[in-house]
Structures are given as structure tokens and as C-alpha cells.
Amino acid sequence: MKPLLPALLLSAAAALPARAGEAACWYENGVVVVTAEVAGFVGDFILDTGQARTQLAETQALEMGYVEPEVLGRVTLAGSSLPALPIAVADLDVRTGLFPTPIAGVIGADALRGQVVDVSFAPCRVRLSAPGRAPRFQGRTLPLAWAEGRPVVMAGAADGRIALRGPFVPSTGLDAPVRLSSDFAAVPGAAKPDELLPYGVLRPRLALLSFGDALTAAVPAGLTPPAPDAIAGVVGAPVLDRWRLRFDFPAGELRLAPAP
């Protein structure tokens, strides 16, 4: 589905011990990383609420003897063993090359969808709770829906001339504060357009981002390929880290509480 509006224009710590039910994590290169077990492999995984499918890196898959492009396995995180699901085997070198230690894969929304997931950035903590078993959490509530296997909430963006409001994916594993769909945004004069896409190095500025109860000006941004469900963009951890987050996936809510 193509947009009806003109395109927006962009101008060119160490983890502490966790309590029961929690996992200590760390916040590095703009993403949340946590130790977990995926399909029998124990290692460090990017926790990405904005990725539809869980992935195991090719190197780690070969260590486990997996040679197929997909394996059926469980994810164990924060003391919770989640139901078995199809896990993609993928080459993650481009995504994880800047990390000083190996990243074994990505835990995506397919593994988390039946859980209440709390994420704090400082100190970094991840908690998983069964529906109805989560501790009390007070904060602003945003309705959460699903598109292409990813959670979406309403947010807004503007370039000084045009304002856009639409579904954005909140992603704890995005490598930029925000990325806009190339259906809705453009960067005139970009010398290397491919570097505007995920894992590219270019960070043009978006004039204004509205997410939750916060407005952020001059946000470093990028582009994503168009999404079939007209997803307007993705909001990454460098924006989300101003809050403590509760992804109550069963209830269809994202809750935001001020970070300490």
C-alpha cells in the first residue's frame, strides 16, 4: 500500500546480578543483548522485539550440527522455557560485526509473543512473565497491534513541512534511533542510498519524532524497505531507552514508565 501523503524528507556496562524471574542484560551498539539458550545453544543473543523471527547464527548452528536453513527448538530466557518454534539459521556477520564478542543470534517477537516482557536499560534487565503473573507496572499505555509478525504502535514523524502518523515497530534490537519506510520518506542527494538501509552507516536527521509522551528533534535516522502492511517505520532502543518498557503482548499493550 503506497502512502497518500508526499514523502517525508530527511536532511542529509557490566551486567549486575538479576533477581529471580529476570535476566541481566547489557545495552551495546544501540541494542539489548542477553544470555539465553536457543535450540540448545547457550550464548549471547540480541533481544529484538521488532524482528518477526528468532534466528541462530550460522557458526553456532554448525557447532550444534545443524545444517538445514531452519531448526525446531526452544528459547530459554530469564528462567522461562518457551514453546518450541521454527528458528531460522542466518548469516548475521553484517549485523553483529561490531560486537567485541560473538553474538549467537537474535531472539525475535515470535518467541516473545505469548509473554509479558519487561525491559529496563539502566541497569539492563529483562523479565518474562506469564499472562496475569507479571508484577505491578505503572506507566502510560499505548495500544499494540501486529503487522507482518511484528508489534506496532502509533507514532508520528515530521520534516518541517509534512507530518505523518502511522504504525511504527518498537524495536529493542534496531541499530538506529528511528528508520522510516522508503514508502514514506526519502533522502534527496544521498551519494550512497544503500548506506541508508539497515546496518548502513549513513544517519541523516529527521526533524521531529513523536513517540509515547515525548518529542525528539533532529533524530539520527535511516530508511527501511517498504513493508506490505504500510508500516511507517521502526523506533529503536536509542529512543526507547528513556523509559522502562512493558510489552504486554497477550493484552495488546506497550507500557512506558520513566527510566530511573
URNOR-V798888 format. One line per field, one symbol per residue. ss: DSSP state (~ for helix, > for strand, _ for the rest). psi: psi as a letter, one per 30 degrees, with the letter a starting at -180 (. if undefined). burial: I if it has 24 or more other ideal C-beta (glycine too) atoms within 12 Angstrom, else O. A space follows every 10 residues. Layout:
# URNOR-V798888
ss=???
psi=???
burial=???
This chain:
# URNOR-V798888
ss=_______>>_ >_________ _>>>>>>>__ >>>>>>>>__ >>>>>>>___ ____>>>~~~ ~~~______> >>>_>>>__> >___>>>>>> __~~~~____ ____>>>_~~ ~~___>>>>> >__>>>>>>_ _________> >>>_>>>__> >>>>>>>>__ __>>>>>>>> _______>>> >___>>____ __~~~~____ ____>>>>>> >__>>>>>>> >>>>______ __>>>_~~~~ __>>>>>>__ __>>>>>>__
psi=kklfllkkkk k.lkklkllk flkkaljkhg lkkkklkkhf kkakkkjjfg kekkkkkeee eeefgkflfk lkllkjkhgk jlkklkkkkl jgeeegffkf lkkfakjafe ffegljjkkk fjlkkkkkkl kfgklkjklk kkkkakkhgk kklkllllgf ekkkkakkkj jggkglekkk kffflljkgk eieffflkgl fkilkkekkj kbgkkklhkk aalllkkegh kfakklefef fflkkjjiee fhkkkkkkl.
burial=OOIOOOIIII OOOOIOOIOO OIIIIIIIII IIIIIIIIII IOIIIIIIII IIIIIIIIOI IOOIOIOOOO IOIIIIIIOI OIOOIIIIII OIOOIIOOIO OOIIIIIIII IIIOIIIIII IOOIIIIIIO OOOIOOIOOO OIOIOIIIII IIIIIIIIIO OIOIOIIIII IIIIIIIIII IIIIIIIOOI OOOOOIIIII OIIIIIIIII IIOIOIOOII IIIIOOIOOO IIIIIIIIII IIIIIIIIIO IOIIIIIOOO
